[in-house]
Amino acid sequence: MSETELEEVRSYSWKFYVGIVLIVLSTLIGVATKILIFIYLQDVFWFWFNIILYILSWPMLILGVWWVGKEYADKIKRYASYRFYQESLKKGTQKAYTLTKAGTVKLRDTARRRSERVRAGARKLKSKMKEGIKKPFSKKSS
């Protein structure tokens, strides 16, 4: 799965967030109207106005719960499925394999370069030693 597909799996749609707003707004309206119903118990207009407002807050709540619940249930269903964990395990194994392979190649190349440097240094040392050994035994010219 690519990064964009992974982001789509993690993020929620605009309906989810609007649903949360509707739930919170409906709850706040419901609590406020319940309080106002008891405050304006004697005033008929405000009493019925608050009752109607309270009743109108219910469709907002139902719609919000529907949008949030449906999407959240779909996400939970996805995470509860065997296939999700199988895909996740497959991706994790592939990622571990790729990282291990890259690390091994890097280690091999680094070791090869260091070995070449050591060999080159050994060749230089060997040639210097051969030159140093030959000089004392060489014939001196007059």
N, C-alpha and C positions, 0 to 999 in steps of 0.2 A: 504494500500500500504506500502511495506517495504521501508527501507532507500535506498536500491540499486535501487528500481524502482523509487523512488523519485529523486535520482541523475540522472537517465536516462532521466527523464522528464525535469529536469532543464538544463542538459548539452547538448551541440551540438556535432554533429559528426565531424570527421576530414574533411569531404567534406565542411562543413560550414566554417571552419577556412581556408582551402585552397582556397575556393571561395572568402573569404575576401581578402586574399593575392593577388589572381589573379585580383580582381577589383582594388585594390590599385596599383599594378604593371602596369596594363593596363592603368590606368589613368596617372600614372607618365610617362610611355613610350609615350602615346598619347600627353601629354603636351610638353614633350621634343622634340618629332619629329615635332610637329607643329611649334615650335620655330625654329628648325633647317631647316625646309622647307623654311621659309622666310629668314633665314640667307644665305642659299646656293641656292638661287633662280637662280643665274647665272651659278653655277656649275652643269652640267647635271647629272653626276654620283651621287653626294650626294643628289641632289634633288629627283631623282627616288629611291635611296636607302632609304631615309626618308619616302617617300610615301609608299613604300612596307612595311617598318617597321610599319608605322602607320596603314596600312590595316591589318597586321598580329596581331596587338594588339587588334583588335575588337573581334576575336574569344575567346581570353582570357577573355575579358570583358563579353561576352555573356555567356561563360561557368561559370564564377564566379557568375554572376547574377543568372543564373539558379540554381546552387547549393545552394547559400545563400537564394534566394527567395523561392525555393521549401521547404526547411527545415523551414524557418522562417514562411512561410504561414501555414505549418502544425502545428507549435507551436501556432500560433495565432488562427487557426481553433479550436485547442483543448481547448484553454482558452475561446473561444467564445461560446463553447457548453454548453448546460444546464447540461449535464451529468457530466462535470468536476466540476461544482459548487455543484452539488448534492453529488458527491463523496467527495469533499472537506468538505462540511458541515457535512456529515456523519462521516468522519475521525475526524473532530474537536469536534463533539459531543461525539464520542467514547473516545477521549483523555480526554475531560473534565470529563466524567463519571468515567474513570479509575483513574484520579488524585483525584477526589472528594472521590471516594470509598477508595483509599489508605489513604488519609488524615483522613477520618472518622475512619477507622480501627486503625490508629496510635493514634488518639485522644482518642478513646475508650479504647485502651490498656493502654495509659498513665494515663487516669482518673481512670481505674481499679487499677493500681499499686499504685497510690496516695491514693485511698480510702482504700486499704489494709494497707498501712503504717499508715494512720490516725487511722484506727480501731485497729491496733496493738498497737499504741501509747496510744489510749484510754483504751485498756485492761490493759496495764502496769500501767497506771495512776490509773485506778479503783482498781487494785490489791494492789497497794501501799497505796491507800487511805483506803482500807479495813484493811490492816495490821496496818496502823497508827491509825485507829479508835479502833481496837481491843486491842491494847497494853495498852492504859490508863485504860481500864476496865477489863483487865485480872487480875486474882488473883495472888497476889505476893506469891511466895513460900519463906519460911523462911530458 
